């Protein structure tokens, strides 16, 4: 996971200039999600059927932003644990990318409670991170922009609004 995050950050340092004409929607029956990207995203799968967790990843690397959505499919219900797995996920991600959390709040998706956070990386890079659990599924959404601006905040919110749980 750390290697993917480092690649994710390296790609995000590309210069501004990307124009997006039409958003493309991805639906995963296996991951019970729907999410849209400003253009065609790469679809990656980690883990084989029967392995836990199996992770389905969708990523778009543009000039201005990196958009990322993932669902990890676990064997058991994640909410039956004593740990706050959403907070653990945020803390782990923040540490992996070397970020500093600027703000954190509760995020509700179709009745499910998760976490939303904004963090700053070295330099001007900003990351908007959201995580939510439903049953045995863990969903992560990330938008990375090369600078902290209203444009990046607006694009992140536009992306997050496209996310739906489909079951």
TITORGU-911444 format. One record per atom (N, C-alpha, C): residue in three letters; x, y, z. Coordinates in steps of 0.001 Angstrom, whole numbers, padded with zeros to 6 digits, always signed. Atoms other than C-alpha are relative to their C-alpha. Layout:
<pts>
ALAXYZ ...
</pts>
This chain:
<pts>
UNK+000826-001190+000000 UNK+000000+000000+000000 UNK+000867+001248+000000 UNK-000882-001147-000069 UNK+002858+002354+000801 UNK+000567+000334-001377 UNK-000536-000199+001335 UNK+004311+001865-002682 UNK-001027+000685-000899 UNK+001056-000614+000802 UNK+000970+002741-004286 UNK-000173+001455+000383 UNK+000146-001378-000460 UNK+000700+005874-002151 UNK+001147+000862-000487 UNK-001134-000766+000483 UNK+004203+006978-003125 UNK-000125+000276-001495 UNK+000235-000207+001429 UNK+003404+006472-006809 UNK-001103+001024-000205 UNK+001134-000929+000023 UNK+000153+008329-006224 UNK+000495+001429+000204 UNK-000526-001329-000296 UNK+002065+011298-004762 UNK+000943+000487-001084 UNK-000931-000393+001051 UNK+004755+011301-007439 UNK-000736+000491-001233 UNK+000777-000379+001169 UNK+002174+011507-010194 UNK-000695+001329+000221 UNK+000750-001207-000317 UNK+000395+014337-008420 UNK+000825+001270-000122 UNK-000822-001190+000096 UNK+003325+016701-008845 UNK+000054+000568-001419 UNK+000057-000474+001374 UNK+002546+017210-012550 UNK-000607+001400-000038 UNK+000464-001391+000068 UNK+001775+020787-013671 UNK-001495+000123-000263 UNK+001422-000291+000242 UNK-001668+022427-013909 UNK-000303+000000-001494 UNK+000394-000172+001390 UNK-003659+022499-017148 UNK-001016-000976-000532 UNK+000914+001031+000497 UNK-006018+019502-017434 UNK-001424+000545-000105 UNK+001416-000334+000166 UNK-009513+020159-018830 UNK-000797-001290-000054 UNK+000859+001168-000010 UNK-012280+017677-018151 UNK-001331+000358-000649 UNK+001225-000295+000709 UNK-015223+017586-020522 UNK-001199-000766+000543 UNK+001127+000839-000359 UNK-017376+014724-019328 UNK+000403-001010+001069 UNK-000293+000941-001082 UNK-017518+012651-016169 UNK-000448-001398-000401 UNK+000288+001399+000318 UNK-017450+008843-016541 UNK-000297-000738+001298 UNK+000440+000709-001197 UNK-019294+006658-014026 UNK+000447-001454-000041 UNK-000403+001389-000183 UNK-017949+003354-012742 UNK-000912-000619+001045 UNK+000870+000713-000923 UNK-020227+000826-011065 UNK+000635-001360+000256 UNK-000530+001309-000366 UNK-018963-002201-009168 UNK-001073-000771+000748 UNK+000968+000854-000685 UNK-021490-004893-008358 UNK+000673-000697+001178 UNK-000722+000699-001063 UNK-018862-006736-006315 UNK+000289+000937+001180 UNK-000328-000955-001048 UNK-017873-003604-004381 UNK-001171+000839+000469 UNK+001225-000713-000376 UNK-021417-002233-004151 UNK+000219+001509+000039 UNK-000233-001436+000064 UNK-020400+001248-005269 UNK-000183+000526-001403 UNK+000046-000753+001239 UNK-020855+003821-007957 UNK+000768+001294+000255 UNK-000781-001226-000145 UNK-018419+006718-008490 UNK+000352+000506-001397 UNK-000308-000595+001300 UNK-017690+009139-011325 UNK+001321+000749+000045 UNK-001272-000693+000163 UNK-014400+010541-012586 UNK-000124+000970-001175 UNK+000077-000978+001086 UNK-013756+013543-014868 UNK+000326-000562-001379 UNK-000259+000708+001263 UNK-012520+011158-017560 UNK+000298-001443+000346 UNK-000203+001428-000249 UNK-011610+007484-017948 UNK+001076-000234+001056 UNK-000917+000329-001090 UNK-009926+006091-014840 UNK+000619-001371-000222 UNK-000610+001323-000008 UNK-007552+003169-014444 UNK-000716-000841+001050 UNK+000653+000908-000939 UNK-009166+000169-012775 UNK+001010-001079+000370 UNK-000988+000942-000496 UNK-006920-001995-010613 UNK-000647-000931+001012 UNK+000491+000957-000994 UNK-007594-005107-008525 UNK+001209-000564+000731 UNK-001033+000636-000818 UNK-005423-006287-005643 UNK-000631-001147+000751 UNK+000542+001166-000682 UNK-005992-009752-004272 UNK-000881-000799-000937 UNK+000794+000915+000807 UNK-007668-012736-005826 UNK-001310-000306+000704 UNK+001230+000460-000633 UNK-011149-014070-005229 UNK+000370-000961+001124 UNK-000274+000850-001144 UNK-011127-015711-001831 UNK+001046+000565+000942 UNK-000972-000648-000876 UNK-008286-013544-000481 UNK-000696+001126+000753 UNK+000580-001087-000778 UNK-009063-011012+002231 UNK+001116+000893+000521 UNK+001052-000627+000790 UNK-009045-008209+001752 UNK+000351+000012-001488 UNK-000132-000219+001435 UNK-009566-007989-001964 UNK-000338+001473-000196 UNK+000215-001432+000168 UNK-009307-004361-003084 UNK-000203+000343-001465 UNK+000289-000523+001329 UNK-010877-002794-006155 UNK+000336+001481+000019 UNK-000462-001383+000001 UNK-009255+000528-007085 UNK-000308+000658-001334 UNK+000264-000824+001176 UNK-010209+003268-009490 UNK+000836+001261+000177 UNK-000887-001151-000157 UNK-007693+006022-010169 UNK+000112+000767-001302 UNK-000215-000901+001125 UNK-007401+009004-012481 UNK+001123+000946+000372 UNK-001150-000871-000228 UNK-004087+010821-012685 UNK-000018+001080-001063 UNK+000039-001118+000927 UNK-004526+014234-014274 UNK+001113+000991+000285 UNK-001011-001029-000186 UNK-002399+017336-014547 UNK-000200+000766+001306 UNK+000291-000803-001175 UNK-004143+019173-011722 UNK-000283-000823+001241 UNK+000505+000784-001113 UNK-005463+016366-009567 UNK+000289-001481-000196 UNK+000092+001446+000026 UNK-005324+012719-008682 UNK-001295-000342+000721 UNK+001255+000475-000580 UNK-008724+011124-008026 UNK+000164-001498+000257 UNK-000196+001395-000359 UNK-008825+007776-006253 UNK-001209-000482+000801 UNK+001074+000641-000766 UNK-011611+005484-005035 UNK+000365-001473+000129 UNK-000310+001408-000218 UNK-011175+002047-003505 UNK-001018-000609+000942 UNK+000807+000771-000946 UNK-013245-000611-001824 UNK+000782-001265+000324 UNK-000655+001224-000468 UNK-011629-003330+000271 UNK-001075-000929+000529 UNK+001007+000990-000363 UNK-013702-006476+000650 UNK+000619-000959+001006 UNK-000527+000834-001083 UNK-013048-008207+003975 UNK-000912-001200+000232 UNK+000783+001205-000273 UNK-014251-011598+005214 UNK-001102+000230+001026 UNK+000978-000189-001076 UNK-016084-010295+008277 UNK-000482+001440+000068 UNK+000585-001319-000187 UNK-018237-007330+009271 UNK+000985+000873+000757 UNK-001014-000864-000588 UNK-015863-004462+010040 UNK-000519+000785+001199 UNK+000552-000785-001099 UNK-018215-002718+012434 UNK-000142-000813+001280 UNK+000110+000840-001187 UNK-018193-005670+014845 UNK+001279+000008+000831 UNK-001256-000084-000734 UNK-014666-004841+015984 UNK-000066+001141+001014 UNK-000057-001054-001003 UNK-013833-002701+019008 UNK+000786+001212-000499 UNK-000829-001084+000523 UNK-011434-000570+016961 UNK-000826+000949-000857 UNK+000592-000981+000903 UNK-012446+002623+015204 UNK+000788-000085-001303 UNK-000764+000276+001215 UNK-011345+001408+011779 UNK+000053+001182-000957 UNK-000071-001202+000838 UNK-012226+004657+010009 UNK+001138+000898+000472 UNK-001083-000829-000543 UNK-009914+006598+012326 UNK+001350-000656-000235 UNK-001235+000742+000250 UNK-007254+003911+012020 UNK+000434+000150-001459 UNK-000277-000158+001420 UNK-007506+004150+008220 UNK+000549+001396-000298 UNK-000466-001373+000196 UNK-007140+007945+008288 UNK+001401+000181+000565 UNK-001312-000146-000631 UNK-004197+007802+010692 UNK+001085-000703-000807 UNK-000960+000763+000789 UNK-002441+005139+008618 UNK+000312+000714-001318 UNK-000193-000718+001263 UNK-002979+007064+005362 UNK+000831+001260+000232 UNK-000706-001240-000307 UNK-001790+010325+006926 UNK+001474-000260+000250 UNK-001387+000353-000286 UNK+001371+008683+008237 UNK+000717-000450-001269 UNK-000619+000521+001227 UNK+002035+006922+004908 UNK+000412+001107-000961 UNK-000297-001080+000947 UNK+001928+010163+002908 UNK+000756+001156+000645 UNK-000716-001067-000695 UNK+003620+012296+005562 UNK-000805+001276+000088 UNK+000879-001165-000034 UNK+000619+014600+005824 UNK-000237+000521+001402 UNK+000437-000629-001245 UNK-000610+016946+008506 UNK-001488+000293-000142 UNK+001450-000202+000079 UNK-004359+016877+009173 UNK-000326+001433+000406 UNK+000429-001373-000270 UNK-005826+020382+008978 UNK-001383+000037+000619 UNK+001315+000121-000626 UNK-009401+019406+009779 UNK-000555-001385-000263 UNK+000618+001326+000070 UNK-011467+016308+010319 UNK-001441+000134+000460 UNK+001415-000057-000376 UNK-015222+015762+010501 UNK-000659-001342-000270 UNK+000797+001190+000278 UNK-017899+013104+010442 UNK-000556+000145-001410 UNK+000523+000019+001367 UNK-018996+012128+006921 UNK-001083-001066-000062 UNK+001111+000945+000120 UNK-022370+010506+006299 UNK-000256-000326-001460 UNK+000327+000482+001337 UNK-023056+008404+003222 UNK-001173-000950+000134 UNK+001189+000840+000000 UNK-026564+007049+002881 UNK-000205-000702+001353 UNK+000235+000515-001336 UNK-026896+006593+006642 UNK+001203-000643+000672 UNK-001222+000579-000577 UNK-023380+005210+007179 UNK+000921+001137+000442 UNK-000874-001030-000543 UNK-020992+007226+009346 UNK+001455-000322-000289 UNK-001419+000139+000293 UNK-017428+007740+008209 UNK+000747+001240+000430 UNK-000857-001136-000331 UNK-014652+010320+008396 UNK+000400+000715-001277 UNK-000535-000850+001058 UNK-013692+013222+006132 UNK+001147+000800+000596 UNK-001136-000771-000500 UNK-010341+014978+006466 UNK+000672+000745-001145 UNK-000843-000757+000924 UNK-008215+017575+004772 UNK+001392+000002+000603 UNK-001374-000027-000486 UNK-004460+017305+005033 UNK+000891+000719-000997 UNK-000997-000674+000820 UNK-001483+019222+003727 UNK+001250-000869-000005 UNK-001257+000733+000146 UNK+001602+017479+002397 UNK+001135+001003-000098 UNK-001128-000920+000135 UNK+005078+018905+002056 UNK-000213+000898-001208 UNK+000254-000960+001064 UNK+004993+021980-000074 UNK-001438+000470+000061 UNK+001356-000530+000071 UNK+001564+023120-001226 UNK-001060-001060-000232 UNK+000970+001035+000347 UNK-000079+019770-001968 UNK-001042-000177+001093 UNK+001117+000203-000920 UNK-003474+019157-000400 UNK-000673-001324-000338 UNK+000714+001257+000178 UNK-005311+015887+000126 UNK-001326+000088+000727 UNK+001316+000178-000607 UNK-009019+015416+000757 UNK-000228-001508+000065 UNK+000090+001439-000241 UNK-009627+011974+002251 UNK-001332-000314+000675 UNK+001242+000452-000621 UNK-012876+010180+003066 UNK+000023-001516+000104 UNK+000061+001443-000222 UNK-013439+006711+004502 UNK-001312-000320+000701 UNK+001244+000455-000630 UNK-016611+004820+005421 UNK-000031-001526-000072 UNK+000149+001452-000056 UNK-017438+001237+006401 UNK-001461-000363-000159 UNK+001349+000566+000058 UNK-020491-000800+005513 UNK+000148-001507-000053 UNK-000133+001462-000069 UNK-020641-004417+006605 UNK+001445-000405-000086 UNK-001379+000457+000175 UNK-017488-006110+005356 UNK+000769+000827-001036 UNK-000607-000845+001031 UNK-016641-003270+002947 UNK+000564+001283+000597 UNK-000620-001260-000393 UNK-014250-000371+003514 UNK+000212+000823-001263 UNK-000094-000893+001151 UNK-014508+002548+001079 UNK+000940+001147+000322 UNK-000895-001136-000142 UNK-011784+005164+000605 UNK-000096+000848-001257 UNK-000010-000959+001100 UNK-011982+008267-001558 UNK+001076+001030+000282 UNK-001090-000951-000171 UNK-009033+010581-002115 UNK+000054+000915-001207 UNK-000335-000950+001061 UNK-008441+013736-004120 UNK+001256+000729+000453 UNK-001232-000712-000274 UNK-004945+015185-004246 UNK+000142+001103-001023 UNK-000242-001142+000877 UNK-004325+018629-005667 UNK+001395+000539+000251 UNK-001375-000450-000153 UNK-000976+020255-006276 UNK+000107+001283+000807 UNK-000032-001138-000910 UNK-001981+023292-004223 UNK-001336+000113+000710 UNK+001210-000196-000788 UNK-004518+024222-001569 UNK-000727+001225-000547 UNK+000748-001109+000608 UNK-007110+026317-003414 UNK-001487-000330-000013 UNK+001441+000200+000110 UNK-010838+026797-003815 UNK-000317-000941-001162 UNK+000215+000882+001150 UNK-010639+025064-007210 UNK+000169-001460+000403 UNK-000239+001383-000430 UNK-009178+021912-005649 UNK-001112-000452+000943 UNK+001084+000335-000935 UNK-011755+021986-002825 UNK-001297-000264-000748 UNK+001231+000176+000777 UNK-014589+022374-005348 UNK+000026-001289-000814 UNK-000115+001230+000793 UNK-013317+019541-007585 UNK-000092-001234+000892 UNK+000087+001118-000937 UNK-012895+017269-004565 UNK-001456-000224+000398 UNK+001400+000134-000413 UNK-016452+017981-003431 UNK-000854-000541-001146 UNK+000724+000503+001167 UNK-017753+017382-006961 UNK+000212-001513-000140 UNK-000321+001428+000073 UNK-015997+013992-007006 UNK-000702-000772+001113 UNK+000610+000700-001140 UNK-017211+013009-003523 UNK-001504-000113-000145 UNK+001454+000030+000168 UNK-020804+013845-004431 UNK-000455-001082-000971 UNK+000382+001043+000961 UNK-020742+011220-007197 UNK+000000-001379+000631 UNK-000139+001308-000653 UNK-019996+008394-004742 UNK-001330-000469+000561 UNK+001224+000611-000514 UNK-022908+006058-003965 UNK+000270-001427+000412 UNK+000044+001401-000384 UNK-023320+002824-002079 UNK-001168-000609-000757 UNK+001052+000554+000855 UNK-025321+000558-004356 UNK-000742-001158+000626 UNK+000768+001045-000683 UNK-026531-001986-001817 UNK-000142+000326+001459 
</pts>
